[in-house]
Amino acid sequence: MGINIFRKKTFKGGIHPEYNKGISIREPLHDLKLPDKIVVPLSQHIGTPNEPLVKKGDYVEEGQIIGKSASFVSSPVHSSIYGTVTGIEKEFHPVLGASLSIAIERDKEKSSKKYVKSGNKISSREDILEKIRLYGLVGMGGAGFHTHVKLSIPKDKSVDILILNGAECEPFLTCDHFLMMRKTKEILRGIEILIDLLQPKETYIAIEDNKQLMFFAFENLMKSTDSQELRDIKISILKTKYPQGGEKELIKAITGREVPPGKIPLEVGCLVQNIGTAYAVYEACDLDKPLIERIITISGDCVKNAGNYLVKVGMTLKDMVDLYGIDFNHDFKKIIFGGPMMGISVPHMNVPILKSTSGVLFLSEKYIKNFEESQCIRCAKCVDACPLNLLPTEFAKHVKKERWADLENLWISDCIECGACSYVCPSRIPIVSYVKEGKSVLRKFKK
């Protein structure tokens, strides 16, 4: 085990937006409440959409699989309540726009299921991966990639460094911070399972220096544990900077290794998992609990009682606002699923909470600024801010001129759309919008 509070690591580039984390972190965790109905999209992840396993009128139990795909690159979805299926049709989806979804009306005679430590011992790597797949685990940091796929290491590859991402660099969001505060022991147990699975030479917990209490919370528990694996974990303190929580940025800051263009972290022997995912691994492997609820941050300058809320997956934002009594100081002009830098604006509140929903922001005109794009002045601020050493201004230029073939040579696919370039651009060029357009066109060409 190691921790050095004076040597703070970071990466080249990045920005320092207003973080606004004090709005929600000062409030206690709001306990779970059961919605009268849920809407569960069959597609909540990157990869093949699920097919429904139930039909209208069926009674389902909490934790029951209600959608599944035969594809390996997919994760099943479960009912988060006891109730009756009232419909299977296309509903609004915060990422896809629309997705086939299963609506379930809650059985009000039933309370939420209690999950206790399972007596079934996990005996092999295959058992761990099967539980993670069966219980529908996906990345909890926002991307929603399938955890079992990421952890299925090809025979010709190996992981010598495992990094647990507790950076939470997006402004406003504090759900990971709260989870680390409340569930430190359980997170460590999830990390222990991941270590048993991957057998890395080194394991790091990465935390930004604006979460100082978390350094010592993990350190104290690791000192007192009987597990040598946990005692050997290193806590890596990172400078607070956006986008510090990106996989490639974490790897560069902590190990000095650079993931080559067009490659994934596994190419340099590294694997990154979110702190929330480690907690979900603990719940799946030790409690036999599917990913049916999570902590999300409700924040923004319009929210009167901002904080972190434990919610059921599939609950709509409107029902959550009503059920938890979320109040507003004044009218909001925009609703964002996720953080302000990489989140997605939604047009109304009839939107379901997904497995990968980290937060919802209600923002006023103060944060909704419409700028008129002007000519690039070639100041290179976007290049300096880019955490991956890309050329953002060239992306915008080539998309405008429809030079699609040149975009691939500029490694546009490596862009994580963090928005740092747009944030610093004095000409107010919406570079990320051009990047999205360029990627979309290239995907169509490849089909």
N, C-alpha and C positions, 0 to 999 in steps of 0.2 A: 504494500500500500504506500502511496506517495502523494503528497500535496505540498505545493509551494505557492503561497499567496502573493509572492512578489514577482514571479515570472509569468506574466500573462501573455498568452499566445494569440496570434491573429494571422491574417492573410493579407496579401496585397489588394488594394482597392477597397470598395465598399463605401458606405455613407453613414451619416449619423442623423437620422430623422428624429422628430419628437417621439419619444417612446410611450408616454402616456400610460404606463403600466400601473401607476398608483391609483388610478380610477377604480380598478377592479380587484387588485390584490389586497386592499385593506378590508374587504368584506369577507365574512365567513363563507364556507361552502354551503350552498343551499341544497338541502336534502332532496332525495328522489320523490317525485310526485307522479301518480299514474294518470295518463291521459285517457279520455273516453274512447279515443280511436287513434289508430296509427296508419300511416301510408308508407309502405316499405318498397322502395324502388328495387327492381330485380337487378339493376346495374348500379353498383356502388363502388366501382373500382375500374382500373385499367384492365382491359382484356375482354374475354368473351362474356356477354350477358348471360344471366341465369334464365332457366325456363321454370315456370311455376309448377310446384308439386301439389298444389291444392286448387280447389275450385270454389266458386261462390256457394256459400251455405255451409262449408266445412267448419268444424270447430277445431281450433288449434291451441296448443299449449305454449306457455312461455318457454323459449329456447328451442322450439321445434323448427326443423329446417323447412322452409316454405318455398325456396327457390334454389336451383342447383344447375350446374353445367357439367358436361362430361369432359370439358377441356381442362387441361392441367393449369393453364393460365386463367384461373377463375377462382372465386371464393363464394361459398354458399351464403345465403341470407336466412335469417331466423326471425320468428315472431318474438317481439320483446314483451308481449302481454298474452294473457289468456283471453280468448275471444272467438268471434265468428267472422269468417271472411265475408265481406259485403260487396266486394267487387274486385275485378282484375282488369285494369284498363290503363291507358296512357295518362300520366299525371305530370305536373310541372316538376322539373329536376333542376337543382341549382347549377349544375355543371353542363349537363347534356341538353338542357332546354325542355326535353320531354323524355319520359322513360316508362315502359310498362311497369306498373306498380300494383302491389296487393294491399287493399284497404281492409282493415280489421277493426271491428267494434269490440270494445273490452267487455268481458264478463265481470260485472261489478260485484259479484259474489266472491271473486277470487282476489287475493292480495298478491303482491309480488313474491316470486319464488325465493326461498332461502338457499344459498349455496354454501356448502361446508366442505372442508378438506376431504378430498377423495381418498378412499382406502386403497385404490388401485395404484400400485407402484409403477412409475415409468421405467421400463427396463432397457429400452434401446433408443437409438437415434431415430429409427423409423416410427416408434411410438410417439415421440415428441412431434415430429413433422406431421403425422397423421392427425393428432389432436389439434395442432395449429391450423391445419387445413379444414378439418371437420367443423371447427367452431368459428370459421369465417374470419380469421384475423387478417387485417390489412394494415398498412402503414398508418399510424395515427398522427403523423406530422402534417398531413394535408394531401399528399400525393395519392394515397390509397392503393399502393402496389401490394400485391399478394405476399404476405409474410412467408408462407411455406415455399413459394417459388424463390424468393430471395435467399432463403436459408438452405435451399437444395443446391449444394456446391458441386459442380461437375468434378468428375474424377481427376481431370488434368489440372484442376485449380486447387488452391488452398487459402485459408484465411489465417494470417499470423497476427493481425491486429483487429480487434473488435472495439468499435466506438459507440457508446450510448449517448445519444444526442439530447442534452438537456439545455441547449442554448436558448431556444425560444426567442429568436431575434426579431420577429414581427412586432411592430408597435401595437399597443393595446392588449395583446393576448397574454394571459397569465395562467391558462389551464394546466400547462406542464409544471409551472412553478408550484401551483396549488397541489397537484398530484404528488410532487416530490416532497412537499411539506407534510401531507397527510398519509402517504403510503410509502414511506421510505423503505421500510422493511420488506414490503411486498415487491417493490421494484427490484430490490437486491435479490430476492428469490427468483424473479423472472430473469435477471442477468445471470444468475447461477445456472439456470436451465439452458440459457443461450451458450454459456461457456462450455457446459457439458456436451452440447450439440456440436459446437464448432471447434472446440479445443484450440483456441488461439494462444499464441505465445504471450501476448499482452492485451489487457483490456483497459479501456479508458472511459471514465464518465466525464463528458464535456459540459461545463456550465459557465455561462457568462458571469462576469464579475458584478453584475447588478443583482445577483441572487446569492449573496455572501453566506447567509445562514445555511444554505443547502450544502456548501462545502463541508461544514462541520457536522451536519446531520448525518451525511453519508459516512464521514470519517469515524464518528463515534460508534456507529453501528458496525462498521467493518472491523474496528479494533476489538469489539466484544464477541465477534462471531467465532465459531469453531471451524468454519470453512476456510481452508487455506486459499482456495480459489478467490473468495471474496476479499480476504486480507491482502491479496496481491494486486487488486485493482488499483489503478492510478487515477486520481482526480485531476483533470486538466482544466485549469482556469483560463478562460478566454476573455479578451477585451470585448466590451460591449460594442458591437458594430453590426450593421446590417450588410449582407445576409450571412452572418456568422454560422447559422445553422444549416447552410447548404452542405451536402455530402462532400463535394470536392473541396470546399473551403475548410471544412473541419479536418479532412485528411491532410491538407497542406499545412494548416496551422499546428496540428498536433504531431504529425510524423515527418513533415518536410517532403513527403512524396507527392508527386503530381500525377493525376490521372490523365493519360494521353487523350488528345481530341478524339471524339467518337467512341471512346471506351468507357467502361464502368469501373467502379472502385475495386472490384474483384481482380482486375488486371494488375493491380499493385498490391494485392494481398490484404486488402482492407474490406471491412463490412461495417456499415453504419445502420443502427436501429434507433428509433425514437424512444425516449423514456416511457411514453404512453404505451408503445408497443410491448416493451418489456413487462409492464404491468399487466397487459392483456395476455401475454404468454403465461404469467403466473396464474391468472384466473382460469385460463383454458386448461393448463396442465395439472394444477393442484386442486381446482374447484370444479372442473368439468363445466365451465361456464362459457357460453358463446359470447361473441362481441355484440351485445344487445343494448348496452348503455355506456355512456361516457360523460366525462366532465367537459363542458364547453364554457367559454368566456362570453358573457353578454356585457358589452361596453360601448363606448362612444360618448361624445360630449352632450348627447341628448338624453342619456339614460340616468334616471334618478337613483335607482338601486342597482347599479352595475355590480357585477360579481361573477363568481363561478358557480355553475349549476350542474347537478347530476341529472341527466335526462335520458329517457328511453330513445333508442334509435327508431326513427319513423314518426315521432311526434312532430307535428307541424309547428313552425315558429309562432303562428297565431295562437294555437292552443297553449304553447309554452308561455307566451306573454300573459295570457289570461289566467292560466293555472297557477303560475308562480307570482302573479301580481306585479309584473314588471311595469314600472311607471316611468314617465318621461318628464323632463324639465320643460321641454318645448318641442315643437314639431321637428321631425327629422326629414331630411331631403334625400337621403340615400341609405339603403340597407346593403351591407356587404357581408357575404359568407366568407369567413376567413379573416386575414389581416388586411390593412389598408394598402399594402404594397403588392401582394400577389392574390388577394381575395377577388371574389366575383360579385358584382352588383346584381341584386335580384329585384324584380319589379313590384313584389307584394309579399305578404307574410304567409301565404298558403304554400309554404315550402317545407319539405321534410328535413329533419336533422339526419345526416348520414353518419356512417361509421367514421368518416374522415373529417367531419365538421369540427374544427378546433374553436371556432368562435363566431359570433354574429355582432356586427357593429351597426349602431344607429348614429349617423353623422349629420351635422347641420351644414349650412352654407359655408361655414368657416373652412371645412375640409373639402368642399365640392367646388373647386376652382376650375373654370373653363378658360383655357388660354388659346389664343390664336397662334397657330404655327407660323414661324418665319424662317428665313433662309439660314441654313447651317453656316456658322461663322468659323468653322474648323478650329475650334478652341481645344478640342481633344479632351474635354472634361469627362465625356462619356467613356472614353478609352481608359482614363485614369481610374474611374469609378468601377469599371467592370471587374468583378472578382475572378473572371476566367480568362482575362487578357485577350478578349475578343475585340472586334472593331464595330461597335454598335452603329456608328454613323454610316458605315458602309452598307449595313443591312438595310437601313432606311432608303439610302440612295438607290440600291439595286432593285428593291421592291417597287419604288416609284417608277423606275425605268423598265420594269418587268424583265430584268436580267436574271431569270430564275436559276439558270445553270451556275452562275457565278456564286450564288448564295451557298451552295454546298461546299464550294472551295473555301468559303469563309467560315465554315463550321457553324452555320446557323443552328444546326440541330443540337449543338452543345449549350446554346443559350438557355438558362433556366428561367428566363422571363421575370427576374427579380425586381426589375423596375428602377434599379440604381441609376441607369443611364438617363432615363426620362426625368428622374428626380433632379439631376444636376444640370440638365440641358438649358442654357440661357435662351435658346431659340424656341423653347417649348415644343420641340418635335416629339410626338408620341411614338417613340422608337419601339416600345413593346408592342404596340398595335401593328406596326409594320412587320415586326418579327412574327407575330401570330399569323398575319396574312401570308408571309413568305413560307412558313412551315406548312400552312394549309394547302397552298398551291403545290408545293413539292410532294406532299402526301398524295395528292390527286394524280400527279405525273407518275408516281411509283406504282399506282394501282393499274 
